[in-house]
Amino acid sequence: MDELLKTVTAKAQQWLDGSFDEKTRMEVQAMLDKEDKSDLIDAFYKDLEFGTGGLRGIMGAGTNRMNIYTVGMATQGLANYLNRNFKDRDRISVVVGHDCRNNGRLFAETVANIFSANGIMVYLFDDLRPTPEVSFAIRHLGCQSGVNVTASHNPREYNGYKAYWEDGAQVLAPHDTGIIDEVAKVSVADIKFKGNPDLIRIIGEEVDKAYLDAIETICIDPALVKRNSDLCIVYTPLHGCGRVMIPRSLKQWGFTNVNCVPEQMVPDGNFPTVVSPNPEYPEALTMALALARKLNADVVMASDPDADRLGVACRDDRGELVLLNGNQTAMIFLYYIITAYRKLGKMTGREYIVKTIVTTEVISRIAEKNNLEMFDCYTGFKWIAKVIADENAKGKKYIGGGEESFGFLAEDFVRDKDAVSACSLMAEIAAWGRENGKTLYDLLLDAYQEYGFSQEGAVSVVKPGKSGADEIKAMMEQFRANPPKTLAGEKVVLIRDFKLLKQTAGDGTVTGLVMPEPSNVLQYFTAAGDKVSVRPSGTEPKIKFYMEAKLPMADKSRYREVQAKAMEKIELIKKDLGI
């Protein structure tokens, strides 16, 4: 501990020189002067790592914090890589955006200035915009890269930096490691902070319109929407950047009865009306549910601060509003898309869908029964985007893909999850249900009855700071060395280790796993069809456990009974895993 304190103190002292602004120096001095050194250690014990998705961290002074210097080094490194990789082009250009978070505009303008100082043309959004619109704008404007300043659904003290490539997707090999290497070479003294205004163009409505027009094309049954235009929708952006684009998209599709939660339509990086701006958490939808009860709404929708995740609530068979989990929303999307395509004669045989390895296996059964090609990929939409790029190049047609963490993408002109299009498509699905005398809840049960029931549960164990990172590493090593033999009384018959790219059957047979690269994920499958996945989060100080319990459900009327049994099974699995 003495050695660590000595190291971080030396690093902090370097931040007191004239290369840093006065506010930063004062913040660092305050941490040095404080008797309790925990803040100092956490701020300087490591450098905030520029990973394959960019940066994400708590805002403040320090090498392990989001500030203009860590953002600046990331941007300078990315600029260096772009100038080297596209050196034969007359003009390199990028898109820069941000969401509602504190310091979002400051960081975005800092990024724009650094790119322009390096001779790169910058299209800077005039105000906060959804992450998927930044992805769209990169290809729409013919850019080579892009950055969105966002920490997605993280708590208010966080901000982040998402880097994109010319295909509108987050950066993958070989460019990911190439950029990381360039960023690692940069020091604060190397950052070109003084921008070139002649190379910064402010963009806004012209891109908004193109984006919304493109989203309108994914409406599967416009006549259905027209017949149900008065569907009662309640929507909340949770203070984020869905506040403009999602109501506009719903209106453009033809929905006329959209009711927004007024208190949460105000953009605010402090997220004053919620504990956490994450639509995965029921608490975040409290105000929306209250408005929905008052209006007797058909569907409730919420997007996270950068409008890439979607949370949904609907009425159950008792008329009570219930929240759907991310597996269920992904399942409903694909259930409707496939059903509607077939009914309207839109299936050509070239279509395919995508899910992530931790997402419900019900989707696998939907694809199998419909003789539809399905791809399983790693967690994160950059991997879904890679499948889209690879398969579309073969002349196939992507019709939808999702993940359990409330992300869905219904189109290929965006290469990241998109709550703007997802909200409009979910409203169409609710309209389809209403026209057939059903709620979204009824449609969910229809899907379970047709394709089989699974109940999912997830646990995130938070381990902050350096000690937490060490604990998470030790936990993964322990699971890898001593895998469970049974889970909830069911024999484990298959173990997949994506770090080693191998799978081991119950009889000891070992075979390879074909994936684009190794990833620190473990999966266990039982004889009963249950699935457990374990992985460290790539963006937060967490180790995540995903559990899926499969049980037979003879009839929809037994849903609650079967669901309760599945939850009991998940509790037993948690106990077996020691969580």
Secondary structure, 3 states (H helix, E strand, C coil): CHHHHHHHHHHHHHCCCCCCCHHHHHHHHHHHHCCCCHHHHHHHCCCCCCECCEEEEEECCCCCCECHHHHHHHHHHHHHHHHHHCCCCCCCEEEEEECCCCCHHHHHHHHHHHHHHCCCEEEEECCCCCHHHHHHHHHHCCCCEEEEECCCCCCCCEEEEEEEECCCCECCCCHHHHHHHHHHHCCHHHCCCCCCHHHEEEECHHHHHHHHHHHHCCCCCHHHHHHCCCCCEEEECCCCCHHHHHHHHHHHHCCCCEEECHHHCCCCCCCCCCCCCCCCCHHHHHHHHHHHHHHCCCEEEEECCCCCEEEEEEECCCCCEEECCHHHHHHHHHHHHHHHHHHCCCCCCCEEEEEECCCCCHHHHHHHHCCCEEEEECCCHHHHHHHHHHHHCCCCEEEEEEECCCEEECCCCCCCCCHHHHHHHHHHHHHHHHHCCCCHHHHHHHHHHHHCEEEEEEEEEECCHHHHHHHHHHHHHHHHHCCCCEECCEEEEEEEECCCCEEEECCCCEEECCCCCCCCCEEEEECCCCEEEEEECCCCCEEEEEEEEEECCCCHHHHHHHHHHHHHHHHHHHHHHCC
